[in-house]
Every structure is written in structure tokens, then in C-alpha cells.
Amino acid sequence: MKNVKLIFILFTSLLLQNCTSNFEEVNVDPNNPTEVPAHLFLGNIVRVNQNAIYDTFVGGDMGLCWAQHWSKVQYNDEEKYLPRRGVIDGIWDQLYADVISDAKSMYTIADKEGNNNLKGISLILQANAFQILTDIYGPVPFSEVGQAGNLKPKFDSQEDVYTGIINYLTQAEQLLALNQGEVPSTSDLIYGGDISKWRKLGNSLKFKVLMRISNKVNVSASLQALVNDANLMDSNEDSAQLIYLAAQPDANPIYETIIFGNRAEFKNSSVLVDKLTTLNDPRRPIISQTNSSGQYVGNIPGQENTSNYNGFSSPGTFYLSPTLPGVILSHSQVKFLLAEAANRGLISGGQTAAFNYYLEGIEASLVFNGVPQTEIDAYLALPSLVFTTQADGKVKIGEQNWIALYGQGVEAWTEWRRTGVPALSPALNAAIPSIPKRYYYPTYSININRDNYLAAIATLSNGDELTSSVWWMN
């Protein structure tokens, strides 16, 4: 019996040794990797970013309504500048926790993989998200974001955030120029792995970033260098946009709210409809539906008409489609920025170049909206579109950019804050005397990161209020 026990103990010892020797090598679950490939982050980063910006209660209530593209006939507190704190908290959380955090993780893993293309794309996506954040809130955490164990990052000044954004985009161009590393088309929902188009996006986004701060900083040389490099968006195929799918939960958020959610209170504003009518603009039937009487009638911003839902023009069916693209940056907007830069003398070419860029911007928008070429040619030939002075150019370029940004709520409101074109008046019965200039900070910052929050609001003209200007507005 003693010999049997000894043999059993010896056998068990050998078995345990074999089970624990090289354990990590033989006991790896291929379906649960410890670190995912970098490219698998890409699709979700893009989708979350666009869902956050196109969310109807963000891009609609606090974007299209504040830019006076839309006006709600009911439930219009936000249109009258009484936004919901929970919605404001949500966009902060999504952009930091799901976009920027994942983009930083993608960069770290791509670095280990030696994939410079994904590193460059990560920097572009971070730059875009940080610009949205600083433009809608003001000073925001930037330099300390992503630091392990730091739950209370400082709020960097907008000047410093913009410097950081520009550096990200400069680094992105340097990395993408190497063209090293695979970007699978199945993960790249924007360009299908075409690195040449990512380079155009990075450079075009940099041009937009520079134009946004052009009233505060001398950016002429940097703008001209981008023009000279000739690697900006130059066709609608270069536009950066997410193509949504035909069914929930992957449809465009505007469709999901207004059509699938049956929220018929969203109408086009009288400001937009009247402008399109005055210009004899062929986008009018695409941007707007007729009312129950077959007329194009916009609702006056801030005015409730709860008993007359059918008396006003709803957004056009093209903009209520589940597959409406979620635009990050469009070819048309880049052309309008070039037109503005030339008109202001920030880049070479003068008014001749400004006018040509302006016409290219209008045509790009018309093509995006599906206007037939014969109507495009007729519209571009209208004498009313011509400008011969810098002052007139500023207004006409700004108006056309404003129209072309229809559907892109946060960007439309932000560009209006920068240019002041067209001239808009506050909504009726508004809670404050001016169209909002920023969002409130989220409750997380107030409650958890209070010292840094207080330091940030001390730099704002009116503290943590909708009426405080962001840096580049001053």
C-alpha cells in the first residue's frame, strides 16, 4: 500500500508540473486576446464621434436651432436657450471616454505594431474631438488627459489646446507621409483604407483650425503653406463622412429621432426658408418639404405653434434619410474657408481667387444635395451671387457656407459664432439676451474636479454661462 501511495504522489507531482510548465503558451484563448489589433478601434471611434454630434438633442436642439436652420413648434426650451444639463454631460463623456480615450489606445497599440498610418489617423481623430470640445465649452482638459491615475486633469487654455491640436495634425501628416502600416477597409468607415485621403483630411482640418483662430493669431504663413502643398480636399470624394446604415441602431440619429421616433416638432426656420427663397436656391426643395398647403413656410425661431404642426416646412426627405452621411469635414466647407482666406488677404489670389473658391464651394454643396447639373449651372450664373468688394464677399461667402452646413448642427452654430454671418437675432421669448456662445461645463467637472473647474471659469468673461465668449470669438 505504501508503494501505491508513493507512485500516486509521484504521478500527481509530474502531472502538476506539466500543467503549470509553459502555462501561458498552451492556455491562451484565441477568442479572447489580451490586446486587440489597433485597427479594431477605428470604426467605433468614428461612429461614436458622429453619433454624439448628430444626436438630435445636441446637433439639433443646440446646433441647428441655435444656427437658426431649425425651429421647433413644440418642446422648444433648448431653442430658447434652456438646454438640458444631462445632454451637455453626455457629449463631454462620449468625446472624452469613448473617442479620445480609444484613439489614444489605438495610437499606443499601433506604435507597438509599427503602424504609422494608424498612429496618424489616431492623431487626426483626437484633434477633431478636442477641437469640438474646446469650441463648445472653452478651456478643457488636454495636456493631462490620459495620464494614469489622474482623475482631476487641469483645464488648458484654449490657446494651448489649439496649439496642441495643430501639433497633432502636423505630426499626423508626417506619419501618414511614410505610408507604413495596414488600415483594413473593413475598419475604416470613412476612406476604406485610402491613406491619401486621410492626408487630405488632416491638412484640410488643419486649415479649418487655423481659420478658426485667425482673428486672434497671425496664421497667414501657415495657411499659405497648406495651399502651396496642394494636398487639401479637392472633390466631394475627399469629404470625410460616415455613411450610416438603413436600420436602427446604425441609422443617422436625425432619422432615428424624427422619423423612427416620430418627433414631428422639428421644422425648418423662417430665417433659412426665406433666405433660400430669396436666393432662388435649387436646394430649397431638398432641404425643405412643403407644408400641408404646398408652400415653403418656416417657423419663426422661438415661436410655439402646437396646434399647427402641418403648417410649417419639415426638413427635406434627403436629410431625414437613415443613410444621410454624418459629415466630419466636407469639400464644400474647405472651399468656403479658402474663399474667405483669399478674400481677407490671408492667402494669395485676392478677390479673383476668392470668387473661384466660393463658386467651387457652392457647386460642391449643390452636388452633395443631388441638384441636377443644369440647375447647378443656372444657379452659379446668377448675378446675385457675384461680389466685387471684400465686405460683400464676406457676407456672401458666409451665407453660402451657412447654407451648406445645413444638417451639421454643431459645426453650423460654431461657424456662425466665428463669422457672424448671416445676421441672426435671438429666438423669441429667449431666456438670455443673445444666442448662446458656448455650453455649460458638465456636472462631473463641477462636482469632482472643482478646483480646476473654478480656475477655468475664472478665465471666461461671464463665468460658466452660455453668454461667455470662447477665446477665438473675442
C-alpha positions as a printed Julia matrix, in Angstrom:
474×3 Matrix{Float64}:
   0.0    0.0     0.0
   2.88   2.33    0.82
   4.35   1.76   -2.64
   0.99   2.52   -4.27
   0.73   5.84   -2.4
   4.28   6.75   -3.4
   3.57   6.06   -7.04
   0.35   8.15   -6.84
   2.17  11.12   -5.3
   4.93  10.93   -7.89
   2.39  10.75  -10.74
   0.41  13.72   -9.37
   3.57  15.79   -8.97
   4.61  15.14  -12.56
   1.09  15.97  -13.79
   1.0   19.28  -11.95
   4.45  20.18  -13.22
   3.38  19.52  -16.8
   0.19  21.53  -16.32
   1.99  24.59  -14.98
   5.06  24.48  -17.21
   4.63  26.83  -20.21
   1.13  27.62  -18.95
   0.84  30.92  -20.86
   1.91  29.28  -24.12
  -0.63  26.44  -24.13
  -3.52  28.11  -22.3
  -4.22  31.12  -24.49
  -7.81  31.58  -25.66
  -7.59  32.76  -29.29
 -11.1   34.22  -28.98
 -10.16  36.47  -26.06
  -6.87  38.19  -26.92
  -5.21  40.24  -24.19
  -4.67  43.14  -26.63
  -6.78  43.79  -29.71
  -5.26  44.92  -33.0
  -5.14  48.71  -33.27
  -7.36  48.9   -36.35
 -10.33  47.42  -34.47
 -10.7   50.67  -32.51
 -11.13  52.79  -35.63
 -14.71  52.11  -36.67
 -16.16  52.61  -33.21
 -14.24  55.86  -32.65
 -15.69  57.34  -35.83
 -19.21  56.1   -35.16
 -19.35  57.35  -31.56
 -17.99  60.76  -32.58
 -20.6   61.21  -35.3
 -23.45  59.85  -33.2
 -22.57  62.37  -30.49
 -22.51  65.31  -32.9
 -25.54  64.26  -34.95
 -27.66  63.4   -31.9
 -30.8   65.44  -32.45
 -30.8   66.77  -28.9
 -27.23  68.04  -29.4
 -26.76  68.86  -33.08
 -30.46  69.68  -33.45
 -31.57  71.47  -30.27
 -28.19  73.06  -29.5
 -26.85  73.29  -33.04
 -29.32  73.63  -35.87
 -31.78  75.58  -33.7
 -29.07  77.94  -32.44
 -27.81  78.44  -36.02
 -31.48  79.03  -36.94
 -31.64  76.3   -39.55
 -34.36  74.59  -37.49
 -37.16  75.89  -35.29
 -39.37  73.69  -33.13
 -43.12  74.23  -32.95
 -43.25  72.48  -29.55
 -40.86  71.35  -26.8
 -38.57  74.23  -27.65
 -36.87  75.09  -24.35
 -33.44  74.44  -25.86
 -34.26  76.67  -28.82
 -34.96  79.4   -26.26
 -31.56  78.71  -24.67
 -32.6   76.46  -21.79
 -30.51  73.36  -22.53
 -30.67  70.14  -20.53
 -27.65  69.51  -18.34
 -27.82  65.77  -18.93
 -27.35  66.23  -22.67
 -24.4   68.55  -22.09
 -22.87  65.98  -19.73
 -23.35  63.28  -22.36
 -21.38  64.87  -25.17
 -18.44  65.59  -22.83
 -18.46  61.96  -21.63
 -18.71  60.48  -25.12
 -15.95  62.55  -26.65
 -13.54  62.02  -23.77
 -14.34  58.46  -22.67
 -15.2   56.84  -25.99
 -13.48  58.9   -28.69
 -10.3   60.44  -27.28
  -9.55  57.6   -24.84
  -9.99  54.93  -27.51
  -8.0   56.96  -30.04
  -5.12  57.17  -27.55
  -5.31  53.42  -27.02
  -5.28  52.9   -30.79
  -2.15  55.07  -31.01
  -0.36  53.11  -28.26
  -1.09  49.72  -29.82
  -0.34  50.98  -33.34
   3.03  52.18  -32.05
   3.81  48.67  -30.78
   2.73  47.28  -34.16
   4.87  49.79  -36.06
   1.76  51.06  -37.85
   2.43  54.73  -38.57
  -0.73  55.08  -40.64
  -2.98  54.22  -37.71
  -0.93  56.49  -35.44
  -1.52  59.38  -37.85
  -5.24  58.62  -38.11
  -5.46  58.49  -34.3
  -3.97  61.98  -34.05
  -6.44  63.34  -36.63
  -9.41  61.88  -34.74
  -8.11  63.24  -31.43
  -7.53  66.68  -32.96
 -11.07  66.74  -34.32
 -12.62  65.72  -30.98
 -10.52  68.18  -28.96
 -11.5   70.99  -31.31
 -15.19  70.21  -30.87
 -14.76  70.18  -27.1
 -12.82  73.44  -26.77
 -15.11  75.19  -29.25
 -18.28  74.33  -27.35
 -17.01  74.6   -23.76
 -13.92  76.87  -23.75
 -10.87  75.78  -21.71
 -10.86  71.97  -21.45
  -8.52  69.22  -20.22
  -5.9   68.46  -22.87
  -2.31  68.06  -21.7
  -3.15  65.79  -18.75
  -5.81  63.68  -20.49
  -4.96  60.0   -20.39
  -2.44  60.25  -17.57
  -2.71  57.11  -15.43
  -4.33  57.77  -12.06
  -5.11  61.44  -12.79
  -8.83  61.78  -12.22
  -8.67  65.57  -11.96
  -6.87  66.88  -15.06
  -6.26  70.58  -15.34
  -8.19  72.66  -17.87
  -5.81  74.01  -20.5
  -6.42  77.44  -22.03
  -7.96  77.46  -25.47
  -4.75  78.93  -26.86
  -2.82  75.92  -25.53
  -5.44  73.44  -26.7
  -5.32  74.9   -30.2
  -1.52  74.76  -30.19
  -1.76  71.11  -29.22
  -4.35  70.39  -31.93
  -2.13  71.98  -34.59
   0.83  69.92  -33.37
  -1.25  66.74  -33.58
  -2.18  67.5   -37.18
   1.41  68.35  -38.11
   2.58  65.04  -36.61
  -0.24  63.2   -38.38
   0.91  64.47  -41.78
   4.49  63.41  -41.04
   3.36  59.91  -40.04
   0.94  59.42  -42.92
   3.53  60.62  -45.44
   5.54  57.49  -44.52
   2.58  55.3   -45.55
   3.61  52.45  -43.26
   1.07  50.01  -41.86
  -2.15  48.38  -42.98
  -5.51  50.07  -42.49
  -8.13  47.42  -43.36
 -11.02  48.78  -45.42
 -13.49  46.98  -43.14
 -12.29  49.04  -40.15
 -12.01  52.38  -41.96
 -15.6   53.57  -42.29
 -14.55  56.89  -43.81
 -12.0   56.22  -46.54
 -11.78  52.43  -46.78
  -8.06  52.45  -46.04
  -7.1   55.17  -48.56
  -4.21  56.96  -46.8
  -4.0   59.7   -49.46
  -7.48  60.83  -48.45
  -6.63  60.73  -44.74
  -3.73  63.07  -45.52
  -6.11  65.46  -47.27
  -8.43  65.34  -44.27
  -5.61  66.08  -41.84
  -4.35  69.04  -43.89
  -7.87  70.36  -44.53
  -8.77  70.05  -40.86
  -5.59  71.98  -40.06
  -6.69  74.73  -42.47
 -10.05  74.89  -40.67
  -8.35  75.01  -37.27
  -6.13  77.89  -38.38
  -9.07  79.81  -39.83
 -10.98  79.43  -36.58
  -8.27  81.29  -34.66
  -7.41  83.7   -37.49
  -8.96  86.67  -35.7
  -6.63  86.1   -32.74
  -3.4   84.8   -34.28
  -1.47  85.66  -37.45
  -1.85  82.39  -39.36
  -1.3   83.67  -42.89
   2.05  81.92  -43.47
   0.7   78.6   -42.18
  -2.4   78.85  -44.37
  -0.36  79.72  -47.45
   1.96  76.77  -46.81
  -1.01  74.4   -46.84
  -2.23  75.93  -50.1
   1.24  75.64  -51.63
   1.48  71.99  -50.65
  -1.67  71.35  -52.72
  -2.86  68.47  -50.56
  -6.25  69.76  -49.41
  -9.68  68.34  -50.24
 -10.41  68.98  -53.9
 -13.55  66.95  -54.68
 -16.62  65.62  -52.91
 -14.94  62.21  -52.92
 -12.41  63.69  -50.49
 -15.1   64.69  -47.96
 -14.8   62.91  -44.62
 -18.15  61.38  -43.78
 -19.64  58.32  -42.16
 -22.24  56.54  -44.26
 -24.98  55.38  -41.94
 -26.97  52.19  -42.49
 -30.65  51.79  -43.28
 -31.86  50.47  -39.92
 -31.53  51.19  -36.19
 -29.29  51.37  -34.27
 -26.92  52.21  -37.12
 -29.06  54.79  -38.93
 -28.4   58.53  -38.87
 -29.52  59.9   -35.47
 -31.66  62.58  -37.16
 -33.72  59.86  -38.85
 -33.87  57.82  -35.66
 -35.36  60.73  -33.72
 -37.65  62.44  -36.24
 -38.88  59.52  -38.35
 -38.39  56.38  -36.27
 -39.09  58.28  -33.03
 -41.99  60.24  -34.57
 -40.8   63.64  -33.32
 -42.55  65.93  -35.78
 -41.92  69.15  -33.86
 -38.63  69.75  -35.72
 -39.25  72.23  -38.56
 -37.09  74.45  -40.71
 -36.79  78.04  -39.55
 -38.25  81.04  -41.32
 -34.73  82.51  -41.48
 -33.46  79.62  -43.6
 -36.55  79.15  -45.76
 -36.78  82.86  -46.52
 -33.08  83.01  -47.43
 -33.38  80.05  -49.82
 -36.47  81.6   -51.39
 -34.8   84.99  -51.84
 -31.77  83.38  -53.49
 -33.96  81.21  -55.74
 -31.79  78.39  -54.42
 -32.29  74.95  -56.02
 -31.51  73.3   -52.65
 -34.8   74.57  -51.2
 -36.91  71.5   -52.16
 -34.13  69.22  -50.93
 -33.58  70.99  -47.62
 -37.29  71.65  -47.01
 -40.59  69.93  -47.57
 -43.7   71.95  -48.3
 -46.37  72.38  -45.63
 -49.89  70.96  -45.82
 -50.84  73.75  -48.24
 -47.97  73.04  -50.6
 -46.0   76.11  -49.53
 -42.5   76.59  -48.15
 -43.09  78.17  -44.74
 -40.55  78.24  -41.94
 -41.35  78.62  -38.26
 -40.13  81.79  -36.53
 -37.34  80.85  -34.09
 -38.7   80.55  -30.56
 -42.38  80.66  -31.55
 -44.54  77.73  -30.47
 -47.28  76.55  -32.82
 -48.56  73.44  -31.07
 -51.88  73.42  -32.93
 -50.35  73.83  -36.38
 -47.71  71.11  -36.83
 -48.56  70.79  -40.52
 -48.4   74.49  -41.27
 -44.6   74.6   -41.47
 -41.91  73.02  -43.59
 -40.25  69.93  -42.18
 -36.63  69.08  -43.06
 -36.37  67.6   -46.54
 -36.61  63.85  -47.05
 -32.93  63.71  -48.07
 -31.99  64.98  -44.6
 -34.4   62.55  -42.92
 -32.93  59.52  -44.66
 -31.46  56.8   -42.42
 -28.37  56.76  -44.66
 -27.72  60.52  -44.59
 -23.92  60.83  -44.23
 -22.51  62.07  -40.95
 -20.05  64.72  -42.12
 -16.78  65.31  -40.28
 -15.45  67.83  -42.82
 -16.74  68.48  -46.32
 -15.08  69.56  -49.55
 -17.56  72.45  -49.77
 -16.61  73.83  -46.35
 -12.92  73.68  -47.23
 -13.58  75.7   -50.4
 -15.52  78.34  -48.47
 -12.67  78.6   -45.96
 -10.25  79.08  -48.85
 -12.57  81.72  -50.3
 -12.71  83.57  -47.0
  -8.93  83.38  -46.58
  -8.32  84.79  -50.06
 -10.95  87.49  -49.58
  -9.27  88.6   -46.34
  -5.8   88.51  -47.87
  -4.64  85.65  -45.65
  -3.6   83.66  -48.73
  -2.66  84.82  -52.21
  -5.04  85.33  -55.12
  -7.2   88.23  -53.99
 -10.86  88.52  -54.9
 -10.46  86.58  -58.14
  -9.27  83.52  -56.26
 -11.85  84.14  -53.52
 -14.69  84.19  -56.04
 -13.49  81.0   -57.76
 -13.15  79.14  -54.44
 -16.6   80.42  -53.46
 -18.21  79.09  -56.66
 -16.46  75.75  -56.16
 -17.84  75.6   -52.63
 -21.39  76.3   -53.81
 -21.12  73.69  -56.57
 -19.78  71.08  -54.14
 -22.76  71.68  -51.85
 -25.23  71.51  -54.74
 -23.73  68.22  -55.91
 -23.9   66.79  -52.36
 -27.59  67.71  -52.31
 -28.23  65.97  -55.62
 -29.09  69.09  -57.65
 -29.06  68.36  -61.43
 -26.12  69.84  -63.35
 -28.37  72.08  -65.48
 -29.74  73.7   -62.34
 -26.24  73.99  -60.88
 -25.01  75.84  -63.97
 -28.01  78.19  -63.95
 -27.63  78.98  -60.26
 -23.91  79.68  -60.47
 -24.54  82.12  -63.29
 -26.95  84.28  -61.26
 -25.74  87.91  -60.96
 -26.95  87.96  -57.35
 -24.12  85.62  -56.35
 -21.39  87.94  -57.62
 -19.33  90.04  -55.21
 -16.8   92.75  -56.05
 -15.81  94.1   -52.63
 -14.29  92.47  -49.59
 -17.28  93.44  -47.42
 -19.79  91.96  -49.86
 -17.59  88.89  -50.25
 -17.57  88.32  -46.5
 -21.37  88.27  -46.39
 -21.93  86.12  -49.47
 -19.23  83.59  -48.63
 -20.54  83.37  -45.07
 -24.15  82.94  -46.19
 -23.3   80.16  -48.61
 -21.17  78.39  -46.01
 -24.06  78.65  -43.54
 -26.47  77.08  -46.05
 -24.01  74.33  -46.98
 -23.63  73.38  -43.3
 -27.33  72.53  -43.05
 -27.65  69.28  -41.14
 -24.28  69.7   -39.39
 -25.71  71.37  -36.31
 -22.74  71.92  -34.01
 -20.47  72.99  -36.87
 -23.11  75.33  -38.35
 -23.58  77.06  -34.98
 -19.81  77.22  -34.39
 -19.03  78.73  -37.79
 -21.83  81.27  -37.26
 -20.29  82.22  -33.91
 -16.99  82.8   -35.7
 -18.21  84.77  -38.73
 -21.45  86.38  -37.52
 -22.92  85.67  -40.98
 -25.8   85.76  -41.61
 -27.05  88.35  -39.15
 -29.28  86.5   -36.68
 -31.47  87.75  -33.85
 -32.13  85.78  -30.64
 -35.16  83.49  -30.59
 -38.47  84.85  -29.35
 -39.01  84.64  -25.59
 -35.39  83.66  -25.09
 -34.04  83.01  -21.61
 -30.92  85.09  -22.29
 -30.41  88.2   -24.43
 -28.14  86.61  -27.06
 -27.68  83.39  -29.0
 -25.51  81.1   -26.83
 -21.76  81.38  -27.28
 -20.84  78.11  -25.53
 -22.19  75.21  -23.45
 -22.18  74.98  -19.68
 -19.49  72.74  -18.22
 -20.74  69.25  -17.31
 -21.75  68.45  -13.74
 -18.85  65.99  -13.42
 -16.35  68.84  -13.65
 -18.27  70.94  -11.16
 -18.6   68.15   -8.58
 -15.46  66.05   -8.98
 -12.83  68.36  -10.49
 -13.95  71.53   -8.78
 -10.63  73.34   -8.26
  -9.67  73.03  -11.92
 -13.24  73.92  -12.93
 -13.11  77.13  -10.88
  -9.75  78.05  -12.4
 -11.21  77.57  -15.89
 -14.37  79.63  -15.4
 -12.31  82.46  -13.91
 -10.87  82.96  -17.41
 -14.3   83.29  -19.05
 -15.91  86.7   -19.5
 -19.13  85.82  -17.64
 -18.08  82.67  -15.85
 -19.79  79.36  -16.58
 -22.64  80.89  -18.57
 -23.96  80.48  -22.09
 -23.15  84.15  -22.7
 -19.39  83.81  -22.13
 -17.4   84.07  -25.34
 -14.89  81.4   -26.2
 -11.35  82.63  -26.86
 -11.45  82.98  -30.65
 -14.7   84.97  -30.52
 -13.23  87.88  -28.57
